[in-house]
């Protein structure tokens, strides 16, 4: 019975051995040409700026965008289980999901109207 899992265990062992070997050998084989650009922090292609020790101020739009992402992400979290159990829920589930989507759409329309999706 366990002999059917031997190839899978062998594949995992081979992958782990390759990963450990690659990490262990890389410092000895890889190039060591350091320059100023390689030693600086990388921030998505934007030149990093020095900030005070207590941190800089973030604009309010940053937090509004994060909250909007969470709202629409939660909508998707509720849509997946509904889609899986759609047949079992029947018309009641359909009506509840239409009400839920309409509520989220109203929030989306409000944010769009107020300019919350515009990034200046």
Buried (B, 14 or more C-beta within 10 A) or exposed (E): EEEEEEEEEEEEEEEEEEEEEEEEEEEEEEEEEEEEEEEEEEEEEEEEEEEEEEEEEEEEBEEBBEEBEEEEEEBEEBBEEBEEEEEEBEEEBEEEBEEBBEEBEEBBEEBEEEEBEEEE
